[in-house]
Amino acid sequence: MLIQFIIRNFKTFKDETKLSFLASNYDKERLSENIFEIPQFNLKLLKSAVIYGANASGKSKLIEAIDFMRELVLNSSKESQINEPINVEPFKLNSVSENLPSFFEIIFIIKNEMYRYGFEATKQKIVSEWLYHRPKTKEVELFYREGQKFEIHELKFKVKDLIENERIRPNALLLSVAAFWNNKIAKKILEYFNDKLNVISGLKEQNYIGYSIHKLKDLKTKSKIIDLMRNADFSIDDLTPKILDIQSLPSDIPKEIRELIESKMKNKNAEIFDDVLTLHKKYNNNNQIIESTNFSMNEEESSGTRKYFALTGPILETLKNGEVLFIDELDAKLHPNLICKIVEIFNSSITNPFNGQLIFNTHDTNLLSSNLFRRDQIWFTEKNRYGAASLYSLSDFKTDVVRKDDNFEKNYINGKYGAIPYLGDFDKLFISESNAI
């Protein structure tokens, strides 16, 4: 469960930026199903959040920030990173910030225990790093690092030998190295980043469609995916993964790739799928069903169908295990009504009993008038005249400015909440050009 994510000096975000899933007190009686409670910490958390903003205002960069943190935690201990610079990008439009480290911190819950973990990094090194544990009410420091100096809670976080043997490289995270050497707490946190915190792009479904294809092998999951496709009005009755035919590979495919594929397929437990066959009803001229026919997902289905199918695997996995799913550009290629249904699935206690969390950005303002979100679930990114982005929630506004029964869509489009593009006079561009002729 995700409670809070904070960044500073990363890409377009110069100042501290906080995305919080703590439910506000403004909407106590409104859309109560959109929140869930954590009694042991006296917390109420949101099940979903949506981010709006003009183009190039920071919506995608915020999701890139959580993805960067996740990837660094998972990979910085690998030997391949020994001489590699850290792939972090500070805010470049300020002469001071471009030489300062970038800051990342996340607060989350694993198995009824709360953790707060963060670090500061430049391209050359980890400047600082910290981990705090809150099993009940009191937060305990497990370690704090400044450069290559470490303060460790030796009873609760046993990594003294790693430090004494200088196994923590300047460009590696202590957390990652400790997990590699089987520290129990560090391993548990890395499992959270790997299994519970997921980031995908709504524009690049090819990166995860294979995940959904492999989910079709489980009959129970396959049934749910088919139900999701049917209810989305795609007229698909069945889905069958199609195993890659080695003989159909292009003749000009690199030899190394062909050999890799062949070696994997020789393993009896390994299957490589390259397509999905979708089953459709066929009718005669009297609109009577006469048979069924298969279409190729890759060649014959629409781009929207392919994207929605690709999303079904990550969505079902998030709901099943109470995970966190960030989606950049969720609305791309999909109808607004379908996006509404996806959000409804996450907000419902019936379809989301384990409190999976969905965070996405969009330009689809229809969602604001659909009674889907509380004010604290609606976020905006806005860039100032100096190129720095900020993030704020609709619940940050005073109640006399934003009321719970306001028309959020109309007010947003009219600029009442900011986070919209301020467009120039396009006509003048063409008028001046025609006068020149």
BADRENMI-231911 format. One record per atom (N, C-alpha, C, O): y negated, x negated, z negated. Coordinates in steps of 0.1 Angstrom, whole numbers, plus 5000, padded with zeros to 4 digits. Layout:
// BADRENMI-231911
YXZ/...
//
This chain:
// BADRENMI-231911
501249925000/500050005000/498849915000/498749824992/497849945009/496649875010/495549935002/495250055003/494849854994/493749904986/492449864992/491549944993/492349734995/491049685000/491249565008/492149475006/490349545018/490349425027/488849375028/488049455032/488649255025/487249195026/487249075035/488148985034/486249065043/486048945051/484548905050/483648985047/484248775054/482948725055/482948605064/483848525064/481948605073/481748495082/482948475091/483448365093/483348595097/484448585107/483948655120/483748775120/483948585131/483548635144/482148715142/481148645139/482148845145/480848915145/480348955131/479249005130/481248935121/480848975107/480348855099/481048765095/479048845097/478348735090/478448755075/478848655068/478048865070/478048895056/479248965051/480149005059/479448975038/480649035032/480849175038/479949255038/482049205042/482349335048/483649385041/484649315040/483549505036/484649555028/485249685034/484449785036/486549695037/487149815041/488049865029/488949795025/487649975023/488350025011/489150155013/488650235020/490250155007/491050275008/491050354994/491850444992/490150324986/489950394974/489250524977/488150524983/489850634973/489150764975/487950784967/487950754955/486850834973/485650854966/485750984957/486651064959/484751004949/484751124941/483951244947/483851354942/483451214959/482551314966/483351434971/482951554971/484651414975/485451514981/486651554973/487751554978/486451574960/487551604951/488451714955/489651714954/487751824960/488551944964/488751964978/489352064983/488351864987/488451875001/489551785007/489651665004/490451845015/491551775021/492251685011/492451565013/492651745000/493351664989/494651604994/495151504988/495251665004/496551615009/496351475016/497351405019/495051445020/494851315027/494851195017/494651085022/495051215005/495051104995/496451114987/497051214987/496750994981/497850994972/497550914959/496650834960/498150944949/497850884936/498850774932/500050774935/498250674925/499050564919/498750574904/497850504899/499550644897/499250674883/499150554874/498250554865/500050454876/499950344867/498650264867/498350184858/497950274879/496650204880/495550304880/494350264882/495850434878/494750534879/493950534892/492750534892/494650514903/494050504916/494350624925/495450684924/493450654934/493650754944/493350684957/492250634960/494350674966/494150604979/494250694991/494850804990/493650655002/493550725014/494750695023/495350585023/495250805030/496350785039/495950735053/496750685060/494750765056/494250725070/492850695070/492050735061/492350615080/490950585081/490650565096/491450515104/489450615101/489050595114/487750515115/486850535106/487650435125/486450355126/485750385140/486350375150/484450415139/483550445151/482550335152/482250265142/481950325164/480850235166/480650215181/481550245189/479550155185/479250125198/480150015204/480749945196/480149995217/480849885222/480349755217/479049745215/481149655214/480749525209/480049535195/479249445192/480449635187/479849655174/480649595163/480249585152/481949565166/482849495156/484049575153/484849535144/484249695159/485449775156/486749695158/487649695149/486849635170/488149555172/488149425164/489249385160/486949365162/486949235155/487449255140/488049165134/487149375135/487649405121/489149405121/489849345112/489849465131/491249465132/491749325135/492849285130/491049255143/491449115146/491449025133/492148935132/490549065124/490448985111/491649005103/492248905098/492149125102/493449145094/494649085101/495549035095/494549085114/495649025122/495648875120/496648805119/494448815120/494348665118/494848625104/495648535103/494448705094/494948675081/496448685080/497148595074/496948785086/498448805086/499148685093/500148635087/498648655104/499348545112/499248415105/500248335105/498148385099/497948255092/498948245080/499548145077/498948355072/499848365061/501348345065/502048265058/501748395076/503148395081/503448255087/504648215087/502448185093/502848075101/502247935096/502647835102/501347935086/500747805084/501647705077/501247585077/502747745072/503647645066/504547575077/505247485073/504547625089/505447575099/505047425103/503847395104/506047345106/505847205110/504947195122/504247095124/505047295131/504347295144/502847295141/502047265150/502447335129/500947345126/500447225120/499247215116/501247115118/500746995111/499446945116/498546915108/499346925129/498146865135/497346965142/496446925150/497647085140/496847195147/495647235139/495747255127/494547265146/493347325139/493647465136/494447535142/493047515125/493147655121/492347735131/491147705134/492947845137/492347915147/491348025141/491548145144/490447975134/489448065127/488048055134/487747945138/487348165135/486048165142/484948215133/484948335130/484048135128/482948175120/481948245129/481948245141/480948315122/479848375129/478948265136/478448185129/478848275149/478248165156/476748175159/476148085164/476248295156/474848325160/473848285149/472748335148/474248205139/473448165128/473748015126/474947975124/472747935125/472947785124/473547745110/474047635109/473447835100/474047805087/475547855087/476447775083/475747975090/477048035089/478047965098/479247965095/477647915110/478647855119/479247725113/480247685118/478647675102/479247555096/479847585082/480247495075/479947715079/480547755066/481947815069/482247855080/482747815058/484147865060/484148015061/483148085057/485148065067/485448215067/486248255055/487048185050/485948375051/486448435038/487348555041/486948645049/488548555035/489448675036/490048705023/490448615015/490148835019/490748875007/491349015009/490749105015/492549035003/493249155004/493849194990/494349114983/493749324987/494249384975/495349484979/495049574987/496549474974/497649564978/498649574967/498549514956/499549674969/500549704959/501949684965/502249734976/502749614958/504149594961/505049634950/504949574939/505849744951/506749784941/506049804928/506549744918/505049874928/504249914916/503549804909/503249814897/503349684916/502649574911/501449544920/501649534932/500349514915/499149494923/498849344924/499049264915/498449304936/498149164939/496749154946/496349244954/496049044943/494849014950/494948874955/495048774947/494948864968/495148734974/494048704985/493648794992/493548574985/492548544995/492448394997/493048314990/491648365007/491348225010/490048205018/489648305024/489548085018/488448045027/488947935036/489647845031/488547935049/489147835058/488047795068/487247885073/488147675072/487447625084/488547585094/489647605092/488147535106/489047495116/489947375111/491047355115/489347305102/490047175097/490847195085/491947125084/490547285076/491247295063/491047425056/490247505059/491947445046/491747555036/490847505026/491147415018/489647575025/488647525015/488947575001/488847504992/489447705000/489847754987/490947864990/491047915000/491647894979/492747994980/493048034966/492947964956/493448164965/493648224951/494648334952/494848404962/495348354941/496348464940/496248524925/496448444916/496048654924/496048724911/497048834911/497348894921/497648854900/498748944898/498349044887/497849004876/498549174890/498249274880/499449374878/499549474885/500349334869/501549414867/501249554861/501849654864/500249554852/499849684845/498349694845/497749744855/497649654834/496249674834/495449544835/494349544840/496049434831/495249314831/495649224843/496849214846/494649174849/494849084861/495048934856/494348884848/496148874861/496448734857/496348644869/496848674880/495648534867/495548434878/496848354879/497348294870/497448354891/498648284894/498348144899/499048044895/497348134907/496848004911/495448014917/495048114922/494747904916/493447884923/493347744928/493747654922/492847744940/492847614948/491447584953/490747674958/491047464951/489747414958/490147284966/490447184960/490247294979/490647184987/492047144983/492947234984/492247024978/493646984975/493746974959/494646904954/492847044952/492947054938/493547194934/493047294939/494547194926/495247324923/495247354908/495647264900/494947474904/495147524890/496247624891/496147734898/497447604884/498647684886/499047744872/498947674862/499447874872/500047934861/501547884861/502347954868/501847784854/503147714856/504347804852/505447784856/504147904843/505247984839/505548094849/506648134851/504448144855/504648254864/504748214879/505248294887/504148104883/504148054897/504547914897/503647824897/505847884898/506347754897/506347674910/507247684918/505247594912/505147514924/504747374921/504247304930/504847334909/504347204905/504947094913/504246994917/506247104916/506846994924/506346984938/506246874944/505947094944/505347094957/504047024957/503746954967/503247044947/501946974946/502146834943/501446744949/503046794934/503246654930/503746574942/503446454943/504546644950/505146574962/504246584975/504746554986/503046644973/502046654983/502646724996/502446685007/503346834993/503846915004/502847025009/503147085019/501747035002/500747135007/499647065016/498846985011/499747075029/498847015038/497447075036/497347185032/496346995040/495047055039/494847175048/494047265045/495647185059/495447305068/496547405066/496647495074/497247405055/498347495052/498047575039/497447525030/498447705039/498247785027/499247755017/500447745020/498847745004/499847724994/500847834993/502047814991/500347954995/501248074994/502348065005/503548095002/502048025017/503048015028/504047905025/505247925027/503547785020/504447675017/505347715005/506547685006/504847774995/505647814984/506747914988/507847904983/506448004997/507448105002/508548025009/509648055008/508147925017/509047845025/510047775016/511247765019/509547735004/510447674994/510947764983/511247724972/511047894987/511747994980/511148034966/511848084957/509748024965/509148084953/509248234954/508848294965/509748294944/510048444945/508748524947/508848614956/507748504940/506548584942/505948564956/505548654963/505848434960/505348404973/506148464984/505648524994/507448464983/508348524993/508148674993/508148735004/507948734982/507648884981/506348914989/506349024996/505348834987/504048864993/504148835009/503648915016/504948735013/505048715027/505848825033/505648865045/506848875026/507548995031/506649115033/506849185043/505649125024/504649235026/503849215039/503749305047/503349095041/502649065053/503449085066/502949125076/504749045065/505549055077/506149195080/506249235091/506549265069/507249385071/506349515068/506549615074/505349505060/504649625055/503249635061/502649735061/502749525067/501349515072/501449485087/501749375091/501249585095/501449565110/500149595118/499349685114/499949515128/498749535137/499249535151/499949445156/498749645158/499149655172/497949695181/496949745175/497949675194/496849705203/497249835211/498349835217/496349925211/496550045219/496350015234/496650105242/495849895237/495649865251/496849775257/496949765269/497749725248/498749635252/500149685247/500749615239/500549805251/501749865246/502949785250/504049795244/502849695261/503949615265/504349515254/505449465254/503449495244/503749395234/504749455223/505349375216/504849585223/505749645212/506649755218/507349825210/506549785231/507449895236/508849855234/509749945233/509149725235/510549685232/511049715219/512249745217/510149725209/510549765195/511049905195/512049945189/510249995202/510650135203/511950155211/512750245208/512150075221/513350085229/514550055220/515550125221/514449945212/515649915204/515850015193/516950035188/514850085189/514950195179/515850305185/516350385177/515950325198/516750425204/518250405201/519050495203/518650285197/520050255194/520550325182/521750355180/519550355173/519950435161/519750585164/518750625167/520850655163/520950795168/519950885160/519350975166/519750855147/518850935139/517450915143/516651005145/517050785145/515750755150/515450805164/514450855167/516450785172/516350835186/516050985186/515251025194/516751065178/516451205177/515051235174/514451325179/514451155164/513051175160/512151135171/511151205173/512451035178/511550985189/511551095200/510551125206/512751145204/512851255214/512051375209/511351435217/512151415196/511351525191/509851505193/509051595196/509451375190/508051345191/507551355206/506451405209/508451315215/508051325229/508051465234/507151505241/508951555229/508951695233/507751765228/507151835235/507451735215/506351805209/504951765215/503951825213/504951645222/503751595228/503651655242/502751615250/504551745246/504551805259/504751715271/504051725281/505651615270/505951535281/507151575289/507551515299/507751695285/508951745293/510051655294/510751645304/510351575284/511451475284/512451525274/512251545262/513751535279/514851595271/515651485265/516351505255/515651365270/516451255265/515951125269/515151115279/516251025261/515850885264/517050795263/517750795253/517250705273/518350615273/517850475277/517350455288/518050385267/517650245270/518450185282/519750205282/517850115291/518550055302/518649905300/517649835299/519949855299/520149715297/519749635310/520049675321/519149515307/518749435318/519949385326/520949335321/519749395339/520849345349/520449205353/519449185360/521249105349/520848965353/520748945368/519848875372/521549015375/521549005390/520249055396/519849015407/519549135388/518249195394/517049115391/515949145395/517249005383/516048915380/515548855393/516248825402/514248845394/513648775406/514148645409/514448565399/514348605421/514948475425/514048365421/514448245419/512648385420/511748285417/511448265402/510548195398/512248335393/512048325379/512348185375/513348125379/511548125366/511847985361/513247965356/513748055349/513847855359/515247825355/515447835340/516447885335/514447785332/514547785318/514647925312/515347955303/513748015318/513748155313/515048225317/515648295308/515548205329/516848265333/517948215324/518848295319/518048085321/519048035312/518948085298/519948115291/517748105293/517548165280/518048305279/518748345270/517648385289/518148525290/519648535290/520348615283/520248445299/521748445301/522448405288/523448465284/521848315281/522548265268/522448375258/523348395250/521348445257/521248555248/522148675251/522748725241/522348705263/523148815267/524648785266/525548875265/525048655265/526448615263/526848645248/528048665246/525848655240/526148695226/526448845226/525548925230/527548885221/527949025221/527049115213/526949235217/526349065203/525449145195/524049155201/523249225196/523849075211/522449075217/522449155230/523249145239/521449245231/521149325242/519749315246/518849325238/519449295259/518049295264/517849415273/518549435283/516849495268/516549615276/515249595284/514349525279/515249645296/514049625305/513449755309/512449755316/514049865305/513549995309/514150105300/515050085293/513550225302/514150345295/514250455306/513350475314/515450525306/515650635315/515250765308/515750795297/514350835314/513850965308/514451075315/514451085327/515051175308/515751285314/514851405315/514251455306/514751455327/513951575330/514851685337/515851655344/514451815334/515151925341/514651935355/513551915359/515651975364/515352005378/515552155381/516552215376/514652215388/514652355391/514852385406/514552305414/515352515409/515352555422/514152645425/513252645417/514052705437/512852775441/512652905432/511652965433/513752945425/513553055416/513253015402/513453095392/512952895400/512552835387/513752835377/513552855365/514952825383/516152825375/516552675374/516552605383/517052635362/517552505360/518852485367/519752555365/518852385375/520152355383/520752225378/522052215380/520052135373/520552005369/519451925362/518351975360/519851805357/518851715351/518851585359/519851545366/517751515359/517551395366/516851285358/516051325349/517151165360/516551055353/515350995360/515350975372/514350965352/513150885358/513150745351/513650735340/512550655357/512350525351/510950525343/509950565349/511050485330/509850485322/508850385329/507650415329/509250275334/508450175339/507750215352/506650185355/508550285361/508150305375/507650445377/506850465386/508150545370/507850685373/507150765363/506650875366/507050715351/506250795340/504850745340/504450635345/503950825335/502550795334/502250685324/503050655315/501050625325/500750515315/500550575301/500850515291/500150705300/500050775288/501350795281/501550785269/502350835290/503750855285/504250725279/504850725268/504150615287/504650485282/503950445269/504650395260/502650465268/502050415256/502450505244/502750445233/502550635246/502950715235/504350685230/504650675218/505250665240/506650625236/506650495229/507350475218/505850395233/505750265226/505250285212/505750205203/504450385209/503850405196/504850465187/504850455174/505850545192/506750615184/507550525174/507750565162/507950415178/508750325170/507950275158/508350295146/506750215160/505950165149/505450285140/505450265127/505150405145/504750515137/505850565128/505650575116/507050585134/508150625125/508550525115/508950565104/508550395118/508850295108/507850295097/508150275085/506550315100/505450315090/505650435081/505550415069/506050545086/506250665078/507450655069/507550695058/508550595075/509850585068/509750495056/510350525046/508950385057/508950275047/507650265039/507450175031/506750365042/505450355035/504650235038/504150165029/504650195051/503950075055/502450095059/501950215057/501749995063/500350005068/500349965082/500849865086/499650055090/499650025105/498150035110/497550135109/497749915115/496449905121/496649925137/497449855142/495850005143/495950025158/494550005164/493650085161/494449915172/493149895179/493149975192/494149975200/492150065194/492050155206/493250245206/493950255217/493450325196/494550415196/494350525207/495350565212/493150565209/492950675219/493050635233/493050725242/493150515237/493250475251/494550535257/495650525252/494350605268/495350665276/495950795270/496850855276/495550835258/496150955252/495051065250/493851035248/495551185251/494751305250/494251315236/494951285226/492951365234/492451385220/493251475211/493451445199/493851575217/494751665209/495951595203/496451625192/496451495211/497651425207/497251325196/498051305186/496051265197/495551175186/495451255173/495751205162/494951385174/494851465162/496151485155/496251485143/497151515163/498551535158/499051405151/499751415141/498851295157/499251165150/498551155137/499251115127/497251175136/496551165123/497151275113/497251245102/497351395118/497851495109/499251455103/499451485092/500051385111/501351345106/501151255094/501851255084/500151165095/499951065084/499251135072/499551095061/498451235074/497751295063/498651395056/498251435044/499751435062/500551535056/501551475045/502151375048/501751545034/502651495024/504151535028/505051475023/504251625038/505551665043/506151555052/507251515051/505251525062/505751425072/505451275068/506051185074/504751255058/504451125053/504651115038/503751085030/505951135033/506251145019/506151015012/506051005000/506250895019/506150765013/504850695014/504650585012/503850775019/502450735019/502150615028/501450515024/502650615040/502250525050/500750535053/500250645052/500150425057/498650435059/498350395074/498950295079/497550465080/497050445094/495650415094/494750485089/495250305101/493850265103/493650245118/494450165124/492650305124/492450285139/491050295142/490250355134/490650245154/489250265159/489350345171/490350355178/488250405174/488150505186/486750535190/485850505182/486650585202/485350645207/485450795207/484450865211/486550855204/486850995205/486151075194/486651075183/484951125197/484251195186/484751335183/484451395173/485651385192/486351515189/487051515175/487051615169/487551395171/488251395159/487351425147/487751475136/486051405148/485051425138/484851575135/484451615124/485151655145/484951805143/486251875141/486252005142/487351805139/488651865138/489151895124/490251935122/488251865114/488651885100/489851805096/490651845088/489851685101/491051595098/490651495087/491551455079/489351465086/489051355077/488051395066/487151475068/488251335054/487251335044/486151235048/486351155057/485051245041/483951155044/484351005041/483850915049/485150985031/485550845028/486550785038/486850665037/487050865047/487950825057/487350785070/487950725079/486050815071/485250785083/484350665081/483550665073/484550565090/483850435089/483150415102/483450455113/482050325101/481250295112/480950145112/480850085102/480950085124/480449945126/479149955134/479050025143/478249865130/476949855136/476449715137/476649645127/475849675148/475449535149/473849535148/473249625155/473349445141/471849435140/471249345151/471949305160/469949335151/469249265162/469649115162/469349045172/470249065152/470548925151/472048905155/472548795153/472749005159/474148995164/475149005153/476348995156/474749035141/475749045129/476149195127/475349285127/477449215126/477949345124/478049385109/478249295101/478049515107/478249565093/479149685094/479349745104/479849715083/480749825082/480449905070/480149865059/480350035073/480050135062/480750265064/481150295075/480850335053/481550465053/480650585053/479450565048/481050695058/480250815057/480050855042/479050925039/480850815033/480650845019/479650755013/479250785001/479150655020/478150565015/476750635015/475850595008/476650735023/475350815024/475250905012/476250945006/473950925008/473751014997/474151155001/474151195013/474551234991/475051374994/473951465000/474351565006/472751434998/471651525004/471451485019/470751555026/472051375023/471951335037/473251375045/473151425056/474351365038/475651395044/476351495035/476751455024/476551615039/477251715031/478651735037/478851705049/479551775029/480951785033/481251885044/482251875051/480351985045/480452085055/479652065068/479552145076/478951945069/478151915080/479051905093/480251885092/478351915104/479051885117/478951735120/477951685125/480051665116/480051525116/479851475131/479151375133/480551535140/480551495154/479151505160/478651415166/478451625158/477151645163/476151545157/475351485164/476251525144/475251435137/475451295142/474551215143/476751255144/477051115148/476451095162/475850995165/476751185171/476251165185/474751165186/474151095194/474151245177/472651245176/472051125169/470851115168/472851035164/472450915158/472050915143/471450825138/472451025137/472151045122/472750935114/472250895103/473950895118/474750795110/474650655115/475250565110/473850635126/473850505132/475050485140/475850575144/475350355143/476650315149/476850365163/477950385168/475750395170/475750435184/474950335193/474050275188/475250335206/474450245214/473050305217/472950425219/472050215217/470750255221/470450215235/470250095238/470550315244/470650285258/469250275264/468350355261/469050185273/467750175280/467650275292/468550355293/466550265299/466350355311/467050295323/466550215330/468250345326/469050305337/468350335350/468450265360/467650455351/466950495363/465950395368/465850365380/465250325359/464250235363/464850115370/464250055379/466050075367/466749965374/466849995389/466649905397/467250115392/467450155406/466150185413/466050165425/465250245405/463950275412/463250155416/462650145427/463250055407/462549925410/463249855422/462549795430/464549865423/465249805434/464949875447/464849805457/464850015447/464550085459/463150055464/462850055476/462250045454/460850015458/460749875465/459949855474/461549785460/461549645466/461949655480/461549575488/462949745483/463349755497/462349815506/462549835518/
//
